[in-house]
Amino acid sequence: MKNKIHEFLNKKRKWYQDAGISIASLFVVLVIYRLIGFVFTKTIYLSWGTILGVTFLYVIVLVVWRIWQLKKAHQ
């Protein structure tokens, strides 16, 4: 199991594949945080709007970072 995880993490991917994995991971972590918080305290700490907003902001940061990388590589 440890080898399969290691192989998956070190696999060569395109930048958008890595970005998709990190975006999906962020979204899943935020949803799990929301669910665990609700189960234990019956209080919702993160609204769906917050979760989607944070995910969208992260997408924007990733796209800007990629554009910056491409411009820096062409100089």
Chimera marker file (.cmm) of the C-alpha trace (Angstrom):
<marker_set name="trace">
<marker id="1" x="0.000" y="0.000" z="0.000" r="1" g="1" b="0" radius="0.5"/>
<marker id="2" x="2.817" y="2.377" z="0.886" r="1" g="1" b="0" radius="0.5"/>
<marker id="3" x="4.498" y="1.726" z="-2.474" r="1" g="1" b="0" radius="0.5"/>
<marker id="4" x="1.297" y="2.449" z="-4.406" r="1" g="1" b="0" radius="0.5"/>
<marker id="5" x="0.853" y="5.776" z="-2.620" r="1" g="1" b="0" radius="0.5"/>
<marker id="6" x="4.507" y="6.633" z="-3.230" r="1" g="1" b="0" radius="0.5"/>
<marker id="7" x="4.193" y="5.747" z="-6.924" r="1" g="1" b="0" radius="0.5"/>
<marker id="8" x="1.016" y="7.826" z="-7.263" r="1" g="1" b="0" radius="0.5"/>
<marker id="9" x="2.581" y="10.877" z="-5.625" r="1" g="1" b="0" radius="0.5"/>
<marker id="10" x="5.757" y="10.703" z="-7.704" r="1" g="1" b="0" radius="0.5"/>
<marker id="11" x="4.015" y="10.038" z="-11.017" r="1" g="1" b="0" radius="0.5"/>
<marker id="12" x="4.683" y="12.580" z="-13.780" r="1" g="1" b="0" radius="0.5"/>
<marker id="13" x="1.595" y="14.640" z="-14.549" r="1" g="1" b="0" radius="0.5"/>
<marker id="14" x="0.626" y="17.742" z="-16.434" r="1" g="1" b="0" radius="0.5"/>
<marker id="15" x="0.175" y="20.873" z="-14.334" r="1" g="1" b="0" radius="0.5"/>
<marker id="16" x="-3.621" y="20.849" z="-14.689" r="1" g="1" b="0" radius="0.5"/>
<marker id="17" x="-3.786" y="17.286" z="-13.381" r="1" g="1" b="0" radius="0.5"/>
<marker id="18" x="-1.829" y="18.273" z="-10.272" r="1" g="1" b="0" radius="0.5"/>
<marker id="19" x="-4.011" y="21.358" z="-9.914" r="1" g="1" b="0" radius="0.5"/>
<marker id="20" x="-7.161" y="19.247" z="-10.188" r="1" g="1" b="0" radius="0.5"/>
<marker id="21" x="-5.941" y="16.834" z="-7.545" r="1" g="1" b="0" radius="0.5"/>
<marker id="22" x="-5.067" y="19.657" z="-5.153" r="1" g="1" b="0" radius="0.5"/>
<marker id="23" x="-8.393" y="21.467" z="-5.776" r="1" g="1" b="0" radius="0.5"/>
<marker id="24" x="-10.364" y="18.275" z="-5.186" r="1" g="1" b="0" radius="0.5"/>
<marker id="25" x="-8.332" y="17.550" z="-2.046" r="1" g="1" b="0" radius="0.5"/>
<marker id="26" x="-8.998" y="21.029" z="-0.669" r="1" g="1" b="0" radius="0.5"/>
<marker id="27" x="-12.727" y="20.709" z="-1.379" r="1" g="1" b="0" radius="0.5"/>
<marker id="28" x="-12.926" y="17.266" z="0.275" r="1" g="1" b="0" radius="0.5"/>
<marker id="29" x="-11.034" y="18.452" z="3.360" r="1" g="1" b="0" radius="0.5"/>
<marker id="30" x="-13.330" y="21.464" z="3.764" r="1" g="1" b="0" radius="0.5"/>
<marker id="31" x="-16.454" y="19.297" z="3.382" r="1" g="1" b="0" radius="0.5"/>
<marker id="32" x="-15.118" y="16.781" z="5.917" r="1" g="1" b="0" radius="0.5"/>
<marker id="33" x="-14.362" y="19.659" z="8.314" r="1" g="1" b="0" radius="0.5"/>
<marker id="34" x="-17.935" y="20.894" z="7.880" r="1" g="1" b="0" radius="0.5"/>
<marker id="35" x="-19.406" y="17.435" z="8.481" r="1" g="1" b="0" radius="0.5"/>
<marker id="36" x="-17.235" y="16.610" z="11.497" r="1" g="1" b="0" radius="0.5"/>
<marker id="37" x="-17.977" y="19.973" z="13.062" r="1" g="1" b="0" radius="0.5"/>
<marker id="38" x="-21.701" y="19.458" z="12.584" r="1" g="1" b="0" radius="0.5"/>
<marker id="39" x="-21.658" y="15.896" z="13.936" r="1" g="1" b="0" radius="0.5"/>
<marker id="40" x="-19.836" y="16.812" z="17.144" r="1" g="1" b="0" radius="0.5"/>
<marker id="41" x="-21.189" y="20.289" z="17.905" r="1" g="1" b="0" radius="0.5"/>
<marker id="42" x="-24.394" y="20.545" z="15.838" r="1" g="1" b="0" radius="0.5"/>
<marker id="43" x="-23.000" y="23.870" z="14.592" r="1" g="1" b="0" radius="0.5"/>
<marker id="44" x="-22.056" y="24.524" z="10.979" r="1" g="1" b="0" radius="0.5"/>
<marker id="45" x="-18.671" y="26.265" z="10.943" r="1" g="1" b="0" radius="0.5"/>
<marker id="46" x="-18.358" y="26.545" z="7.172" r="1" g="1" b="0" radius="0.5"/>
<marker id="47" x="-21.233" y="27.364" z="4.853" r="1" g="1" b="0" radius="0.5"/>
<marker id="48" x="-21.353" y="25.990" z="1.322" r="1" g="1" b="0" radius="0.5"/>
<marker id="49" x="-20.731" y="29.503" z="0.043" r="1" g="1" b="0" radius="0.5"/>
<marker id="50" x="-17.537" y="29.706" z="2.082" r="1" g="1" b="0" radius="0.5"/>
<marker id="51" x="-16.359" y="26.303" z="0.890" r="1" g="1" b="0" radius="0.5"/>
<marker id="52" x="-17.016" y="27.185" z="-2.754" r="1" g="1" b="0" radius="0.5"/>
<marker id="53" x="-15.496" y="30.653" z="-2.316" r="1" g="1" b="0" radius="0.5"/>
<marker id="54" x="-12.285" y="29.302" z="-0.814" r="1" g="1" b="0" radius="0.5"/>
<marker id="55" x="-12.059" y="26.665" z="-3.545" r="1" g="1" b="0" radius="0.5"/>
<marker id="56" x="-12.648" y="29.279" z="-6.254" r="1" g="1" b="0" radius="0.5"/>
<marker id="57" x="-10.026" y="31.591" z="-4.720" r="1" g="1" b="0" radius="0.5"/>
<marker id="58" x="-7.576" y="28.691" z="-4.686" r="1" g="1" b="0" radius="0.5"/>
<marker id="59" x="-8.284" y="28.039" z="-8.384" r="1" g="1" b="0" radius="0.5"/>
<marker id="60" x="-7.584" y="31.699" z="-9.172" r="1" g="1" b="0" radius="0.5"/>
<marker id="61" x="-4.311" y="31.581" z="-7.215" r="1" g="1" b="0" radius="0.5"/>
<marker id="62" x="-3.234" y="28.422" z="-9.065" r="1" g="1" b="0" radius="0.5"/>
<marker id="63" x="-4.024" y="29.918" z="-12.486" r="1" g="1" b="0" radius="0.5"/>
<marker id="64" x="-2.193" y="33.176" z="-11.697" r="1" g="1" b="0" radius="0.5"/>
<marker id="65" x="0.780" y="31.210" z="-10.373" r="1" g="1" b="0" radius="0.5"/>
<marker id="66" x="0.874" y="29.113" z="-13.574" r="1" g="1" b="0" radius="0.5"/>
<marker id="67" x="0.696" y="32.203" z="-15.785" r="1" g="1" b="0" radius="0.5"/>
<marker id="68" x="3.547" y="33.730" z="-13.776" r="1" g="1" b="0" radius="0.5"/>
<marker id="69" x="5.596" y="30.534" z="-14.204" r="1" g="1" b="0" radius="0.5"/>
<marker id="70" x="5.033" y="30.516" z="-17.957" r="1" g="1" b="0" radius="0.5"/>
<marker id="71" x="5.988" y="34.185" z="-18.312" r="1" g="1" b="0" radius="0.5"/>
<marker id="72" x="9.092" y="33.666" z="-16.200" r="1" g="1" b="0" radius="0.5"/>
<marker id="73" x="10.124" y="30.646" z="-18.300" r="1" g="1" b="0" radius="0.5"/>
<marker id="74" x="9.821" y="32.627" z="-21.548" r="1" g="1" b="0" radius="0.5"/>
<marker id="75" x="12.022" y="35.483" z="-20.409" r="1" g="1" b="0" radius="0.5"/>
<link id1="1" id2="2" r="1" g="1" b="0" radius="0.2"/>
<link id1="2" id2="3" r="1" g="1" b="0" radius="0.2"/>
<link id1="3" id2="4" r="1" g="1" b="0" radius="0.2"/>
<link id1="4" id2="5" r="1" g="1" b="0" radius="0.2"/>
<link id1="5" id2="6" r="1" g="1" b="0" radius="0.2"/>
<link id1="6" id2="7" r="1" g="1" b="0" radius="0.2"/>
<link id1="7" id2="8" r="1" g="1" b="0" radius="0.2"/>
<link id1="8" id2="9" r="1" g="1" b="0" radius="0.2"/>
<link id1="9" id2="10" r="1" g="1" b="0" radius="0.2"/>
<link id1="10" id2="11" r="1" g="1" b="0" radius="0.2"/>
<link id1="11" id2="12" r="1" g="1" b="0" radius="0.2"/>
<link id1="12" id2="13" r="1" g="1" b="0" radius="0.2"/>
<link id1="13" id2="14" r="1" g="1" b="0" radius="0.2"/>
<link id1="14" id2="15" r="1" g="1" b="0" radius="0.2"/>
<link id1="15" id2="16" r="1" g="1" b="0" radius="0.2"/>
<link id1="16" id2="17" r="1" g="1" b="0" radius="0.2"/>
<link id1="17" id2="18" r="1" g="1" b="0" radius="0.2"/>
<link id1="18" id2="19" r="1" g="1" b="0" radius="0.2"/>
<link id1="19" id2="20" r="1" g="1" b="0" radius="0.2"/>
<link id1="20" id2="21" r="1" g="1" b="0" radius="0.2"/>
<link id1="21" id2="22" r="1" g="1" b="0" radius="0.2"/>
<link id1="22" id2="23" r="1" g="1" b="0" radius="0.2"/>
<link id1="23" id2="24" r="1" g="1" b="0" radius="0.2"/>
<link id1="24" id2="25" r="1" g="1" b="0" radius="0.2"/>
<link id1="25" id2="26" r="1" g="1" b="0" radius="0.2"/>
<link id1="26" id2="27" r="1" g="1" b="0" radius="0.2"/>
<link id1="27" id2="28" r="1" g="1" b="0" radius="0.2"/>
<link id1="28" id2="29" r="1" g="1" b="0" radius="0.2"/>
<link id1="29" id2="30" r="1" g="1" b="0" radius="0.2"/>
<link id1="30" id2="31" r="1" g="1" b="0" radius="0.2"/>
<link id1="31" id2="32" r="1" g="1" b="0" radius="0.2"/>
<link id1="32" id2="33" r="1" g="1" b="0" radius="0.2"/>
<link id1="33" id2="34" r="1" g="1" b="0" radius="0.2"/>
<link id1="34" id2="35" r="1" g="1" b="0" radius="0.2"/>
<link id1="35" id2="36" r="1" g="1" b="0" radius="0.2"/>
<link id1="36" id2="37" r="1" g="1" b="0" radius="0.2"/>
<link id1="37" id2="38" r="1" g="1" b="0" radius="0.2"/>
<link id1="38" id2="39" r="1" g="1" b="0" radius="0.2"/>
<link id1="39" id2="40" r="1" g="1" b="0" radius="0.2"/>
<link id1="40" id2="41" r="1" g="1" b="0" radius="0.2"/>
<link id1="41" id2="42" r="1" g="1" b="0" radius="0.2"/>
<link id1="42" id2="43" r="1" g="1" b="0" radius="0.2"/>
<link id1="43" id2="44" r="1" g="1" b="0" radius="0.2"/>
<link id1="44" id2="45" r="1" g="1" b="0" radius="0.2"/>
<link id1="45" id2="46" r="1" g="1" b="0" radius="0.2"/>
<link id1="46" id2="47" r="1" g="1" b="0" radius="0.2"/>
<link id1="47" id2="48" r="1" g="1" b="0" radius="0.2"/>
<link id1="48" id2="49" r="1" g="1" b="0" radius="0.2"/>
<link id1="49" id2="50" r="1" g="1" b="0" radius="0.2"/>
<link id1="50" id2="51" r="1" g="1" b="0" radius="0.2"/>
<link id1="51" id2="52" r="1" g="1" b="0" radius="0.2"/>
<link id1="52" id2="53" r="1" g="1" b="0" radius="0.2"/>
<link id1="53" id2="54" r="1" g="1" b="0" radius="0.2"/>
<link id1="54" id2="55" r="1" g="1" b="0" radius="0.2"/>
<link id1="55" id2="56" r="1" g="1" b="0" radius="0.2"/>
<link id1="56" id2="57" r="1" g="1" b="0" radius="0.2"/>
<link id1="57" id2="58" r="1" g="1" b="0" radius="0.2"/>
<link id1="58" id2="59" r="1" g="1" b="0" radius="0.2"/>
<link id1="59" id2="60" r="1" g="1" b="0" radius="0.2"/>
<link id1="60" id2="61" r="1" g="1" b="0" radius="0.2"/>
<link id1="61" id2="62" r="1" g="1" b="0" radius="0.2"/>
<link id1="62" id2="63" r="1" g="1" b="0" radius="0.2"/>
<link id1="63" id2="64" r="1" g="1" b="0" radius="0.2"/>
<link id1="64" id2="65" r="1" g="1" b="0" radius="0.2"/>
<link id1="65" id2="66" r="1" g="1" b="0" radius="0.2"/>
<link id1="66" id2="67" r="1" g="1" b="0" radius="0.2"/>
<link id1="67" id2="68" r="1" g="1" b="0" radius="0.2"/>
<link id1="68" id2="69" r="1" g="1" b="0" radius="0.2"/>
<link id1="69" id2="70" r="1" g="1" b="0" radius="0.2"/>
<link id1="70" id2="71" r="1" g="1" b="0" radius="0.2"/>
<link id1="71" id2="72" r="1" g="1" b="0" radius="0.2"/>
<link id1="72" id2="73" r="1" g="1" b="0" radius="0.2"/>
<link id1="73" id2="74" r="1" g="1" b="0" radius="0.2"/>
<link id1="74" id2="75" r="1" g="1" b="0" radius="0.2"/>
</marker_set>
